[in-house]
Amino acid sequence: MTTPDGRSQLRQRGRGRHEILIPTQALILRLRIELQESDPLVWREIEVPGDYTFWDLHVAIQDAMGWLDYHLHRFTIPHPRTKQERVFGIHNLSQDCDDPPGWAYQIASMFTLRNDTALYLYDFGDDWQHTVRLVDAMRRDFKLHYPRCVGGERACPPEDCGGIHAFGEIVADLAARKLDKETRAWLPKGYDPARFEPSAVRFSDPARRLAYSWYGDAEAGDDPFGE
């Protein structure tokens, strides 16, 4: 939770074992993302600023996992005090929408050390469900650049491959070297489900992505990395 003056109620033990409140600007959250039902498990561990919004986290998850942000998404997490389910997603500006827009809420207002788990759903058709768990809350190291990916295994499924069970069939057929020619031609060139390198992850600018994708800001350009 955050206080009115912007301090996070994620607490850290100080000297003498006194608990201290850390300003969100000086806070880093380490989160573990696991793709549910993937076997072997596809997972990532990322560190993000404490003042990140749910939209910012969405963009970081997309980049760390390897998704292309072609589809809608939604976060579901219990409120830390009331335990009532809260939903944050895409607020469609042209239609009525009951879900609060993700860019209006900081993740530190919902994630706490006792309320540490959210569900991230991406692509309501293929139904990619991710568990997002708060692993640690720590003071920001201002010598480092955030967000950053600090761990992970296995490649992200290809977009629009049909969901987790279809992806499992693709992985099994690749291992058995019996993947049909049509599917092989459709897969990204050189796709290897076992390959992932955390240091290769590049994070895009969430404000730029929002401006271009949802407000039609031509000055934001086509490149989500702002290059």
C-alpha positions in Angstrom: 0.0 0.0 0.0 1.1 3.6 -0.4 0.6 6.4 2.0 -0.8 9.9 1.1 2.8 11.3 0.9 3.9 8.6 -1.6 5.7 6.2 0.7 5.1 2.5 0.2 3.8 0.5 3.0 6.0 -2.3 1.8 8.3 -2.4 4.9 11.9 -3.2 5.3 13.8 -3.9 8.5 16.2 -1.2 9.4 19.0 -1.2 12.0 17.7 -2.3 15.4 15.0 -4.3 13.6 12.8 -1.2 13.3 10.5 -1.3 10.3 10.8 1.7 7.9 8.6 2.9 5.2 10.4 3.3 1.8 9.4 6.1 -0.6 8.1 4.4 -3.8 10.7 6.3 -5.9 13.5 4.6 -3.8 11.8 1.2 -3.8 12.5 -1.7 -6.1 10.2 -4.7 -6.4 11.4 -8.1 -7.5 8.7 -10.1 -9.2 8.6 -13.6 -10.5 6.4 -14.4 -13.5 5.4 -18.0 -14.2 3.4 -19.1 -17.3 0.8 -21.4 -15.8 0.6 -25.0 -17.0 3.8 -24.7 -19.0 5.9 -27.8 -18.7 8.9 -27.4 -18.5 8.1 -24.1 -16.7 8.5 -20.8 -18.5 9.4 -18.2 -16.0 11.0 -14.8 -15.5 12.3 -12.7 -12.6 12.3 -8.9 -13.1 13.1 -5.9 -10.9 10.9 -2.8 -11.4 10.6 0.6 -9.8 8.2 0.9 -6.8 6.3 3.7 -8.5 5.4 1.6 -11.5 1.8 1.4 -12.5 0.0 -1.7 -13.6 0.4 -0.5 -17.2 4.1 -0.1 -16.7 4.3 -3.7 -15.3 2.3 -5.0 -18.2 4.8 -3.6 -20.7 7.7 -5.0 -18.6 6.1 -8.5 -18.5 5.6 -8.4 -22.2 9.2 -7.5 -22.9 10.6 -10.0 -20.4 8.5 -12.9 -21.5 8.8 -12.1 -25.2 5.2 -11.4 -26.0 4.4 -8.8 -28.8 1.5 -7.0 -27.1 -1.0 -7.8 -29.8 -3.9 -8.6 -27.5 -5.8 -7.3 -24.4 -4.6 -8.1 -20.9 -5.9 -7.9 -17.4 -4.4 -8.1 -13.8 -6.4 -9.6 -11.0 -5.3 -9.2 -7.4 -7.0 -9.1 -4.0 -7.1 -5.7 -2.3 -4.6 -5.9 0.6 -7.1 -4.7 3.2 -10.5 -5.8 2.1 -9.3 -8.9 0.2 -11.9 -8.1 -2.5 -10.8 -8.9 -6.0 -9.5 -5.9 -8.0 -9.1 -5.9 -11.7 -6.8 -3.6 -13.7 -6.6 -3.6 -17.5 -7.1 -1.7 -20.7 -9.6 1.1 -20.3 -11.3 1.4 -23.8 -11.7 5.1 -24.3 -14.5 4.7 -26.9 -16.7 2.4 -24.8 -17.9 2.0 -21.3 -15.5 -0.1 -19.2 -15.7 -1.1 -15.6 -12.1 -2.1 -15.2 -9.9 0.7 -13.8 -7.2 1.6 -16.3 -3.9 0.1 -15.3 -1.9 3.3 -15.8 -3.9 5.0 -13.0 -2.8 2.7 -10.2 0.7 2.0 -8.8 1.5 -1.7 -8.2 2.8 -0.8 -4.7 -0.8 0.1 -3.8 -1.8 -3.5 -4.2 1.3 -5.7 -3.8 2.5 -6.2 -0.2 4.6 -8.8 1.4 1.5 -10.5 2.7 -0.6 -9.8 -0.4 2.1 -10.9 -2.9 0.3 -12.6 -5.8 -1.6 -11.5 -8.8 -2.9 -13.2 -11.9 -1.9 -11.6 -15.3 -4.0 -12.8 -18.2 -2.8 -12.0 -21.7 -4.8 -12.7 -24.9 -8.4 -13.6 -24.0 -8.5 -16.0 -26.9 -5.3 -18.1 -26.3 -5.8 -17.5 -22.6 -2.2 -17.1 -21.4 -2.4 -17.0 -17.6 0.6 -15.9 -15.6 1.2 -15.9 -11.9 3.0 -12.7 -10.8 4.5 -13.0 -7.3 6.3 -10.4 -5.3 9.6 -12.0 -4.3 11.3 -9.1 -2.5 11.1 -5.4 -1.9 14.4 -3.5 -1.6 16.0 -0.2 -1.7 16.9 1.1 -5.1 20.5 0.9 -6.3 20.8 4.1 -8.3 23.9 2.7 -10.1 21.6 0.2 -11.9 19.0 0.8 -14.6 15.5 -0.4 -14.1 13.5 -2.4 -15.1 15.8 -5.3 -15.6 15.5 -9.0 -16.0 17.5 -11.0 -13.5 16.5 -14.5 -14.2 14.3 -16.9 -16.3 14.1 -20.1 -18.3 12.6 -21.2 -21.5 11.4 -19.3 -24.5 8.0 -17.6 -24.6 5.4 -19.4 -26.7 4.9 -17.9 -30.2 2.0 -15.4 -30.5 -1.3 -16.9 -31.6 -0.2 -20.5 -31.4 -3.5 -21.6 -29.9 -2.9 -21.6 -26.2 -0.9 -23.6 -23.6 -2.0 -27.1 -24.8 -1.2 -26.3 -28.5 2.1 -24.9 -27.4 2.8 -28.1 -25.5 2.2 -30.1 -28.7 4.6 -27.8 -30.7 7.3 -28.3 -28.0 6.8 -32.1 -28.0 6.9 -32.3 -31.8 10.0 -30.2 -32.0 11.7 -32.5 -29.5 10.6 -35.6 -31.5 11.6 -33.9 -34.8 8.2 -34.6 -36.2 6.8 -31.1 -36.6 4.9 -30.7 -39.8 6.4 -28.4 -42.5 3.5 -25.9 -42.3 3.9 -25.3 -38.6 7.7 -25.2 -38.9 7.4 -22.5 -41.6 5.0 -20.5 -39.4 7.3 -20.5 -36.3 9.7 -17.6 -35.9 13.0 -18.3 -37.6 15.4 -20.2 -35.3 12.7 -20.7 -32.6 14.1 -22.9 -29.8 11.7 -23.4 -26.8 14.6 -24.1 -24.5 16.5 -20.9 -25.2 16.3 -17.8 -23.0 18.9 -15.3 -22.1 18.0 -12.7 -19.4 20.7 -10.3 -20.5 19.2 -10.1 -24.0 15.9 -8.6 -22.8 15.3 -5.1 -23.9 12.6 -3.0 -22.1 10.5 -0.5 -24.0 9.2 2.8 -22.7 5.7 2.2 -21.3 4.7 5.9 -21.7 5.7 5.8 -25.4 3.8 2.5 -25.8 0.7 4.0 -24.3 0.9 7.1 -26.3 1.2 5.3 -29.6 -1.0 2.3 -29.0 -4.0 3.9 -27.2 -3.9 7.6 -27.9 -2.7 7.5 -31.5 0.2 9.9 -30.9 2.1 9.8 -34.2 5.1 11.5 -32.6 5.6 8.4 -30.4 6.6 6.6 -33.6 6.4 3.0 -34.5 9.3 1.8 -32.5 8.3 0.9 -28.9 12.0 1.2 -27.8 12.0 4.8 -28.9 14.8 4.4 -31.4 
